[in-house]
Amino acid sequence: MVAEVGAEARGQLGRRLRALLADEDAAMPDELIPADALWAAALREHADTAPTPELAALVRHLASLTGPRPSQRWRRTCLALSDAASARGMTAETLRALAEDAPLCSRTDGAPTPWHGDGFHLHYVVGQNDGDLARGVVWAASLTAGPATAGHLTALALRTGRPGSDVIEDLKLAGAAINALAGIDDPAALEDLWRLKTKIKHRALLKQLDTAMATAAARQGITAAQLIERSVPGHGLSPDGTLVRELAGHRARVAIEDAATVRLTFTGPDGRTSRTAPAAVKARFADELDELKLLAKQVRATLSGERARLEALMSAGRTWPYEEWRRHYRDHPVTGVLTRGLIWEARDAQGDWHAVAPMSEPPGEPSHIRLWHPVHASPDAIAAWRAHVVAAGLRQPFKQAFREIYLPTPAEEETGVYSNRFAAHIVDYPKLYALFKERGWQADFLGNFDGGHDGLARGEFGDGGLRACLHHEPAGFDAGYAPDHAATDQVRFERRDGRRWREVPLAEVPPLVFSEAMRDVDLFVGVTSIAADPTWTDRGEDRYDAYWRSASFGELTANAEIRREALQRIVPRLRIADRCTLEGRYLTVRGDLTTYRIHLGSANVLMAPDDAYLCIVPARRKADRGVFLPFEDDRLALILSKAALLAADSRITDPTILRQIERAAR
């Protein structure tokens, strides 16, 4: 809403306004308004056509904002000056231009900062000298135009707050947009904050988003977590996650098909369905078609963000009143698709908790709901749920029934404050750093510079109350700026203490947090270890050869053990079941030419009779699995793909693979 000034403040504002207008420097400050920037066109036009003392005072006031959040006094003065200069429309248009108009170019408009120099070619929104004015405009527009500016604030934050957009990052401008958005008391603004939370990864901006969400939540008397779950956009979908429009005699349908798929389809009068828009729809309803395509894209982004948020709740241990959970989870058009595919626990009138199968309703009249986690379940209950998921052919939104469990080992109880469980692994560093970002961990960048030899990655768990710290370091630099490989080290835990973090003994880490954190670290190692590179031995390098061999065929981690258990249920259903046997850490496959052992951790292959290594490089494209998997696991899919190939080894035509098999069989 548009901000108003209370009667008690008008006297002070009047005196302040008169003082500003009486200032001897009240002439129009043309030096503050960029001469050629498109984003300042509305501001320049207003100054040219109505160069009043009121507008001059407003421009000076806007340029006085040096931080991401102005004081209450600054806001009150901004409102008074905006009205005195009749500038509400001008600031709203300037904000729109910042968010949407063509950026500046270093070749034609000069570098944004002196240190960029002439050798850079880049695009940017605002030059360094105009940053304060632009931030002032952002706040002025949000204060005077209210909810109408929410979309432009969001677009500006995304444009300047993350890599990959049409301009270089401008964290100060993005921070101003985020904080201004938090000041708008409107449901649409809250949805936009949620959207930013799922898309922005920069540490400083995430902190500002957390502060913004906490501020908005406090205004409503709820927690930030409650605000987030109540702000998830429904996009106008019906409760089953669909939206239907009739266009040119065809039924256009946007639908959430599963936890990872959103599709736009068209059904004609003859009942045939296609994913391609019919010619009649393209010709007569081009604008509506564009809107539906944009809607599908937005729903896809929301679904992805909600999937990550719900999985993060696995470490939170939260409970919800049943009616609150039903409204914001089960019955939500987007979140509900994910919620209904998970196992939940309901508390009855006697206070006992009972697990509820996916797609089922809790019996009776439950009082509270919580997310089921195997770390708190008995082995028999876990086995039963895994059997149920496979028998029902249910692909859960994320790995829940088959989720790995990590409990402290005797060695970790002995060390007390750190774990060496995943230490001394050699990993592909660029992949590791990218995976940190993907999983929401904040990490120092290793490099050939002062301080670049001490790596520390931090991931928050338990609703942000604890964090895990993975230490790592370069495994040699060669000649590059950053290392190609890194070596993993200790994992430690810290607890939030006000605005600081303090180390906590492993024994004091809640089981949910410990298990989820170690699961992430296992994922980091499993995905990025050089043991997962089937071509390593062909490179002619021997620095890490001993590690590669021991890790490629070593003991199974908890992640690989889950893979083994899944295979126990999947293999009997395969067409090649009579050729496959699970033996320890291997899936043994009997081919026509020889017998193969596929390691369940690395997916690397050994051949009989002498355990010669067989290098099979997987195709870059994702193969059509044709086999039901109860959870998403590329390594499991790779193992099954190799098993199918090797069971029919007499039909292999790839000469590289054939030569290796023939050498081993001699």
TIDREN-563865 format. One record per residue (C-alpha): residue in three letters; y, x, z. Coordinates in steps of 0.02 Angstrom, whole numbers, padded with zeros to 5 digits, always signed. Example, Ala and Ser with C-alpha at 12.3 -4.5 7.8 and 13.67 -1.06 7.14 Angstrom:
<rs>
ALA-00225+00615+00390/SER-00053+00684+00357/
</rs>
This chain:
<rs>
MET+00000+00000+00000/VAL+00183+00051-00021/ALA+00248+00129+00140/GLU+00386+00039+00234/VAL+00515+00106+00357/GLY+00523+00023+00528/ALA+00687-00046+00592/GLU+00693+00077+00737/ALA+00694+00225+00616/ARG+00826+00160+00497/GLY+00974+00221+00599/GLN+00908+00399+00607/LEU+00863+00394+00422/GLY+01036+00332+00377/ARG+01117+00477+00469/ARG+00996+00600+00389/LEU+01026+00528+00216/ARG+01215+00536+00234/ALA+01200+00717+00291/LEU+01097+00761+00139/LEU+01216+00675+00020/ALA+01367+00758+00100/ASP+01294+00931+00077/GLU+01403+01041-00032/ASP+01248+01083-00135/ALA+01214+00900-00179/ALA+01242+00934-00364/MET+01089+00912-00474/PRO+00976+01066-00445/ASP+00926+01093-00626/GLU+00847+01260-00580/LEU+00713+01167-00482/ILE+00656+01059-00629/PRO+00547+01150-00758/ALA+00633+01147-00927/ASP+00482+01134-01043/ALA+00335+01072-00939/LEU+00270+00904-01000/TRP+00227+00850-00824/ALA+00412+00856-00775/ALA+00475+00755-00925/ALA+00507+00596-00825/LEU+00597+00695-00690/ARG+00708+00785-00818/GLU+00748+00622-00907/HIS+00799+00539-00744/ALA+00908+00688-00701/ASP+00990+00685-00873/THR+01025+00498-00877/ALA+01064+00467-00693/PRO+01118+00633-00612/THR+01169+00553-00449/PRO+01190+00640-00281/GLU+01046+00533-00219/LEU+00929+00602-00352/ALA+00989+00780-00321/ALA+00950+00760-00137/LEU+00778+00690-00178/VAL+00735+00836-00294/ARG+00786+00962-00161/HIS+00686+00867-00032/LEU+00529+00863-00142/ALA+00543+01051-00172/SER+00554+01083+00015/LEU+00369+01038+00041/THR+00276+01202+00065/GLY+00114+01142+00146/PRO-00027+01021+00099/ARG+00029+00888+00225/PRO+00212+00844+00260/SER+00280+00797+00429/GLN+00318+00618+00474/ARG+00503+00659+00464/TRP+00481+00725+00287/ARG+00390+00565+00238/ARG+00523+00451+00310/THR+00662+00546+00223/CYS+00564+00545+00060/LEU+00550+00355+00067/ALA+00735+00333+00100/LEU+00788+00454-00037/SER+00667+00379-00164/ASP+00742+00208-00137/ALA+00920+00273-00139/ALA+00887+00360-00306/SER+00783+00216-00377/ALA+00651+00347-00413/ARG+00486+00264-00367/GLY+00436+00238-00548/MET+00489+00415-00593/THR+00379+00498-00462/ALA+00230+00388-00508/GLU+00248+00436-00692/THR+00265+00620-00648/LEU+00104+00612-00547/ARG+00016+00531-00694/ALA+00076+00672-00807/LEU+00013+00804-00684/ALA-00158+00723-00689/GLU-00172+00682-00874/ASP-00047+00766-00989/ALA-00076+00925-01089/PRO-00074+01081-00981/LEU+00037+01233-00998/CYS-00027+01384-01095/SER+00003+01565-01045/ARG+00035+01614-01226/THR+00173+01489-01257/ASP+00239+01452-01082/GLY+00210+01617-00995/ALA+00087+01662-00858/PRO+00076+01547-00706/THR+00099+01695-00588/PRO+00165+01873-00613/TRP+00000+01953-00571/HIS-00090+01868-00716/GLY+00000+01982-00839/ASP+00004+01969-01028/GLY-00180+02003-01057/PHE-00240+01834-00993/HIS-00254+01678-01098/LEU-00268+01527-00987/HIS-00209+01349-00962/TYR-00132+01283-00804/VAL-00044+01130-00735/VAL+00100+01202-00635/GLY+00178+01374-00628/GLN+00191+01467-00464/ASN+00379+01436-00447/ASP+00359+01248-00471/GLY+00215+01221-00350/ASP+00319+01154-00205/LEU+00408+01027-00315/ALA+00243+00968-00390/ARG+00166+00945-00217/GLY+00321+00850-00163/VAL+00301+00735-00313/VAL+00119+00705-00267/TRP+00166+00648-00093/ALA+00317+00548-00149/ALA+00211+00451-00274/SER+00076+00414-00145/LEU+00204+00356-00016/THR+00303+00244-00132/ALA+00174+00178-00256/GLY+00027+00170-00137/PRO-00145+00115-00203/ALA-00086+00121-00383/THR-00083+00311-00373/ALA-00261+00332-00306/GLY-00340+00359-00477/HIS-00210+00488-00528/LEU-00226+00581-00362/THR-00415+00589-00386/ALA-00399+00648-00565/LEU-00275+00783-00513/ALA-00387+00844-00372/LEU-00535+00857-00492/ARG-00429+00938-00627/THR-00359+01075-00516/GLY-00492+01087-00380/ARG-00649+01139-00470/PRO-00699+01260-00608/GLY-00745+01197-00779/SER-00596+01083-00808/ASP-00461+01109-00939/VAL-00354+01216-00822/ILE-00372+01356-00695/GLU-00393+01307-00513/ASP-00237+01267-00411/LEU-00303+01242-00236/LYS-00134+01203-00160/LEU-00101+01063-00284/ALA-00278+00997-00266/GLY-00261+01002-00076/ALA-00099+00903-00084/ALA-00183+00770-00192/ILE-00331+00758-00071/ASN-00221+00740+00081/ALA-00106+00615-00004/LEU-00258+00512-00054/ALA-00316+00507+00128/GLY-00148+00432+00176/ILE-00173+00279+00066/ASP-00246+00136+00167/ASP-00348+00054+00030/PRO-00537+00037-00004/ALA-00516+00109-00179/ALA-00438+00266-00107/LEU-00585+00285+00012/GLU-00706+00272-00134/ASP-00608+00407-00223/LEU-00620+00520-00070/TRP-00808+00494-00072/ARG-00813+00539-00256/LEU-00717+00699-00225/LYS-00833+00744-00082/THR-00981+00739-00202/LYS-00898+00840-00341/ILE-00789+00974-00262/LYS-00877+01130-00199/HIS-00736+01247-00147/ARG-00747+01287+00038/ALA-00561+01267+00077/LEU-00550+01101-00013/LEU-00708+01037+00070/LYS-00629+01072+00238/GLN-00476+00974+00185/LEU-00588+00833+00125/ASP-00677+00831+00292/THR-00508+00821+00380/ALA-00451+00684+00261/MET-00609+00582+00289/ALA-00595+00603+00477/THR-00413+00547+00472/ALA-00453+00394+00367/ALA-00603+00352+00478/ALA-00501+00367+00638/ARG-00375+00246+00564/GLN-00517+00118+00553/GLY-00596+00161+00721/ILE-00758+00227+00646/THR-00838+00398+00620/ALA-00820+00501+00461/ALA-01005+00474+00424/GLN-00982+00286+00436/LEU-00831+00295+00324/ILE-00928+00389+00192/GLU-01072+00267+00187/ARG-00951+00119+00181/SER-00851+00196+00039/VAL-00992+00216-00087/PRO-00934+00125-00244/GLY-01041-00018-00306/HIS-00963-00011-00482/GLY-00976-00200-00499/LEU-01166-00193-00514/SER-01276-00335-00454/PRO-01388-00306-00300/ASP-01531-00247-00412/GLY-01422-00108-00486/THR-01383-00188-00654/LEU-01234-00252-00752/VAL-01252-00360-00908/ARG-01122-00400-01043/GLU-01141-00508-01199/LEU-01068-00419-01351/ALA-01083-00482-01530/GLY-01242-00578-01492/HIS-01321-00428-01405/ARG-01351-00404-01221/ALA-01281-00238-01161/ARG-01359-00184-00997/VAL-01315-00042-00880/ALA-01460-00017-00759/ILE-01518+00106-00627/GLU-01699+00130-00680/ASP-01752+00250-00544/ALA-01680+00377-00422/ALA-01622+00492-00562/THR-01599+00381-00715/VAL-01457+00266-00769/ARG-01468+00191-00944/LEU-01360+00087-01058/THR-01471-00020-01172/PHE-01442-00156-01302/THR-01557-00305-01330/GLY-01536-00402-01491/PRO-01569-00586-01531/ASP-01746-00538-01585/GLY-01784-00468-01412/ARG-01791-00286-01468/THR-01710-00160-01351/SER-01626+00000-01407/ARG-01526+00138-01322/THR-01413+00148-01476/ALA-01269+00026-01492/PRO-01290-00094-01640/ALA-01165-00078-01782/ALA-01090-00249-01742/VAL-01053-00196-01564/LYS-00975-00032-01621/ALA-00865-00122-01747/ARG-00805-00270-01645/PHE-00813-00209-01466/ALA-00771-00024-01472/ASP-00662-00029-01315/GLU-00793-00126-01216/LEU-00927-00005-01274/ASP-00824+00143-01214/GLU-00801+00058-01045/LEU-00989+00031-01027/LYS-01025+00212-01072/LEU-00898+00269-00943/LEU-00974+00150-00815/ALA-01148+00221-00845/LYS-01079+00397-00821/GLN-00992+00348-00659/VAL-01147+00260-00591/ARG-01250+00413-00635/ALA-01131+00524-00535/THR-01132+00405-00386/LEU-01322+00396-00389/SER-01336+00586-00390/GLY-01213+00603-00246/GLU-01302+00471-00143/ARG-01470+00552-00173/ALA-01403+00716-00103/ARG-01318+00626+00043/LEU-01475+00531+00093/GLU-01580+00689+00086/ALA-01453+00777+00199/LEU-01484+00637+00326/MET-01661+00706+00348/SER-01588+00832+00471/ALA-01465+00713+00555/GLY-01579+00607+00664/ARG-01459+00460+00648/THR-01499+00278+00687/TRP-01412+00123+00621/PRO-01400-00054+00688/TYR-01512-00154+00573/GLU-01376-00266+00501/GLU-01263-00116+00466/TRP-01405-00023+00380/ARG-01451-00176+00280/ARG-01272-00200+00218/HIS-01229-00019+00176/TYR-01401+00046+00128/ARG-01539-00076+00080/ASP-01429-00206-00006/HIS-01303-00087-00087/PRO-01318-00093-00278/VAL-01329+00097-00294/THR-01384+00164-00124/GLY-01512+00024-00111/VAL-01612+00089-00259/LEU-01639+00251-00163/THR-01658+00169+00008/ARG-01799+00055-00049/GLY-01901+00203-00110/LEU-01903+00289+00059/ILE-02002+00271+00220/TRP-01898+00204+00365/GLU-01936+00169+00546/ALA-01884+00007+00631/ARG-01865-00019+00818/ASP-01932-00184+00884/ALA-01875-00287+01034/GLN-01985-00184+01149/GLY-01902-00023+01094/ASP-02051+00043+00996/TRP-02029+00123+00825/HIS-02138+00073+00676/ALA-02139+00155+00505/VAL-02107+00039+00358/ALA-02180+00071+00185/PRO-02064+00095+00036/MET-02016-00067-00050/SER-02062-00164+00108/GLU-01960-00259+00236/PRO-01969-00219+00423/PRO-02071-00351+00514/GLY-01993-00466+00644/GLU-01813-00441+00697/PRO-01783-00252+00712/SER-01633-00193+00811/HIS-01612-00019+00735/ILE-01669+00085+00586/ARG-01693+00271+00561/LEU-01758+00383+00422/TRP-01939+00437+00440/HIS-01973+00625+00445/PRO-02148+00703+00452/VAL-02095+00830+00583/HIS-02102+00689+00712/ALA-02262+00609+00644/SER-02445+00642+00683/PRO-02556+00731+00555/ASP-02655+00570+00528/ALA-02496+00470+00496/ILE-02431+00601+00375/ALA-02595+00602+00279/ALA-02595+00412+00271/TRP-02420+00405+00200/ARG-02459+00538+00070/ALA-02613+00442+00016/HIS-02510+00283+00005/VAL-02377+00363-00104/VAL-02505+00433-00226/ALA-02609+00273-00231/ALA-02454+00168-00265/GLY-02394+00288-00400/LEU-02228+00299-00309/ARG-02103+00435-00355/GLN-01989+00445-00204/PRO-01802+00483-00227/PHE-01835+00652-00145/LYS-01984+00735-00064/GLN-02012+00637+00097/ALA-02196+00594+00125/PHE-02244+00764+00054/ARG-02101+00854+00140/GLU-02137+01027+00209/ILE-02137+01051+00397/TYR-02074+01213+00474/LEU-02104+01245+00658/PRO-02058+01404+00754/THR-02194+01536+00746/PRO-02248+01649+00891/ALA-02154+01792+00808/GLU-01994+01687+00806/GLU-02019+01638+00987/GLU-02030+01823+01024/THR-01871+01872+00931/GLY-01778+01727+01011/VAL-01620+01714+00907/TYR-01675+01756+00731/SER-01816+01731+00608/ASN-01888+01861+00490/ARG-02003+01735+00406/PHE-01915+01751+00239/ALA-01849+01928+00255/ALA-01882+02073+00134/HIS-01897+01969-00024/ILE-01823+02035-00185/VAL-01730+01896-00274/ASP-01630+01870-00433/TYR-01454+01873-00360/PRO-01359+01770-00491/LYS-01491+01633-00473/LEU-01484+01644-00284/TYR-01295+01627-00279/ALA-01300+01478-00398/LEU-01434+01394-00292/PHE-01329+01419-00135/LYS-01191+01319-00219/GLU-01308+01186-00284/ARG-01380+01155-00111/GLY-01208+01150-00030/TRP-01218+01318+00060/GLN-01062+01426+00075/ALA-01095+01607+00030/ASP-01004+01773+00021/PHE-01016+01854-00150/LEU-01104+02021-00157/GLY-01015+02151-00261/ASN-00970+02332-00284/PHE-00813+02318-00178/ASP-00763+02341+00003/GLY-00863+02218+00109/GLY-00972+02165-00038/HIS-01130+02241+00035/ASP-01149+02114+00177/GLY-01205+01945+00115/LEU-01204+01790+00225/ALA-01244+01614+00167/ARG-01214+01466+00282/GLY-01282+01290+00269/GLU-01235+01147+00385/PHE-01364+01028+00456/GLY-01377+00891+00586/ASP-01221+00799+00525/GLY-01125+00964+00529/GLY-01160+01006+00711/LEU-01267+01159+00673/ARG-01282+01283+00533/ALA-01410+01408+00473/CYS-01357+01583+00419/LEU-01458+01681+00292/HIS-01416+01865+00289/HIS-01446+01960+00126/GLU-01389+02120+00043/PRO-01389+02206-00127/ALA-01554+02281-00183/GLY-01466+02417-00282/PHE-01313+02398-00393/ASP-01357+02491-00552/ALA-01191+02503-00646/GLY-01128+02326-00632/TYR-00992+02244-00528/ALA-01121+02132-00443/PRO-01304+02171-00408/ASP-01442+02101-00517/HIS-01556+02084-00366/ALA-01536+02056-00180/ALA-01647+02078-00029/THR-01662+01938+00098/ASP-01649+01970+00285/GLN-01637+01870+00448/VAL-01604+01684+00471/ARG-01498+01640+00624/PHE-01425+01477+00689/GLU-01255+01429+00757/ARG-01187+01275+00846/ARG-01014+01204+00818/ASP-00903+01228+00971/GLY-00736+01146+00933/ARG-00666+01243+00786/ARG-00782+01392+00814/TRP-00966+01428+00791/ARG-01076+01507+00924/GLU-01250+01579+00902/VAL-01390+01474+00973/PRO-01569+01528+01017/LEU-01705+01462+00903/ALA-01783+01367+01048/GLU-01624+01262+01062/VAL-01619+01213+00878/PRO-01678+01032+00856/PRO-01844+01021+00761/LEU-01764+00920+00620/VAL-01629+01049+00593/PHE-01746+01198+00605/SER-01869+01123+00482/GLU-01738+01069+00355/ALA-01645+01235+00363/MET-01802+01340+00342/ARG-01855+01225+00201/ASP-01695+01270+00108/VAL-01722+01456+00137/ASP-01902+01440+00075/LEU-01832+01355-00080/PHE-01706+01495-00108/VAL-01842+01626-00100/GLY-01973+01529-00195/VAL-01858+01490-00342/THR-01765+01656-00356/SER-01896+01784-00304/ILE-01942+01905-00443/ALA-02122+01853-00405/ALA-02083+01692-00500/ASP-02038+01793-00657/PRO-02197+01802-00763/THR-02123+01938-00875/TRP-02081+02059-00734/THR-02225+02180-00770/ASP-02175+02190-00953/ARG-02003+02262-00915/GLY-02063+02438-00880/GLU-01978+02436-00709/ASP-02077+02495-00558/ARG-01946+02492-00418/TYR-02009+02326-00351/ASP-02182+02325-00429/ALA-02272+02329-00261/TYR-02169+02183-00196/TRP-02197+02084-00357/ARG-02385+02100-00343/SER-02395+02059-00158/ALA-02277+01910-00171/SER-02350+01844-00334/PHE-02522+01821-00260/GLY-02490+01825-00072/GLU-02512+01696+00067/LEU-02441+01525+00035/THR-02278+01468+00111/ALA-02257+01293+00181/ASN-02185+01240+00014/ALA-02340+01302-00078/GLU-02456+01223+00051/ILE-02378+01053+00011/ARG-02408+01091-00172/ARG-02591+01124-00131/GLU-02608+00960-00038/ALA-02529+00865-00182/LEU-02651+00947-00303/GLN-02797+00893-00195/ARG-02746+00714-00232/ILE-02691+00741-00413/VAL-02831+00850-00484/PRO-02970+00720-00467/ARG-02866+00604-00577/LEU-02849+00732-00718/ARG-02949+00732-00879/ILE-02992+00914-00843/ALA-03046+00877-00663/ASP-03223+00944-00695/ARG-03149+01112-00745/CYS-03033+01132-00595/THR-03067+01186-00416/LEU-02947+01221-00273/GLU-02997+01383-00189/GLY-02883+01449-00053/ARG-02715+01494-00127/TYR-02772+01466-00307/LEU-02813+01328-00429/THR-02965+01394-00521/VAL-02983+01334-00700/ARG-03141+01357-00804/GLY-03101+01383-00987/ASP-03216+01409-01136/LEU-03176+01594-01149/THR-03159+01644-00966/THR-03106+01581-00793/TYR-02927+01583-00726/ARG-02846+01577-00555/ILE-02671+01504-00544/HIS-02577+01551-00387/LEU-02505+01396-00302/GLY-02347+01486-00247/SER-02289+01585-00399/ALA-02392+01493-00533/ASN-02444+01665-00598/VAL-02618+01682-00673/LEU-02764+01803-00647/MET-02914+01812-00764/ALA-03098+01843-00729/PRO-03190+01956-00712/ASP-03066+02088-00649/ASP-02915+01985-00598/ALA-02814+02047-00746/TYR-02641+01970-00752/LEU-02608+01841-00888/CYS-02424+01823-00935/ILE-02380+01647-00993/VAL-02196+01615-01019/PRO-02154+01429-00999/ALA-02056+01342-01135/ARG-01871+01319-01102/ARG-01877+01133-01133/LYS-01955+01018-01005/ALA-02127+00967-01062/ASP-02185+00787-01058/ARG-02293+00794-00903/GLY-02403+00643-00938/VAL-02465+00660-00759/PHE-02398+00565-00609/LEU-02316+00680-00481/PRO-02268+00605-00311/PHE-02113+00714-00302/GLU-02003+00821-00413/ASP-02070+00999-00417/ASP-02051+01108-00571/ARG-02176+01235-00504/LEU-02309+01101-00477/ALA-02279+01036-00653/LEU-02293+01215-00719/ILE-02460+01241-00631/LEU-02530+01081-00706/SER-02464+01129-00877/LYS-02548+01300-00868/ALA-02709+01220-00806/ALA-02714+01101-00955/LEU-02681+01247-01074/LEU-02813+01362-01001/ALA-02947+01228-00984/ALA-02941+01219-01174/ASP-02918+01405-01203/SER-03025+01402-01360/ARG-02888+01300-01443/ILE-02744+01417-01395/THR-02652+01480-01549/ASP-02517+01586-01467/PRO-02562+01765-01519/THR-02480+01844-01366/ILE-02587+01742-01246/LEU-02744+01763-01352/ARG-02730+01953-01354/GLN-02720+01959-01165/ILE-02873+01846-01145/GLU-02973+01947-01271/ARG-02933+02112-01182/ALA-02988+02040-01015/ALA-03152+01973-01087/ARG-03207+02141-01160/
</rs>
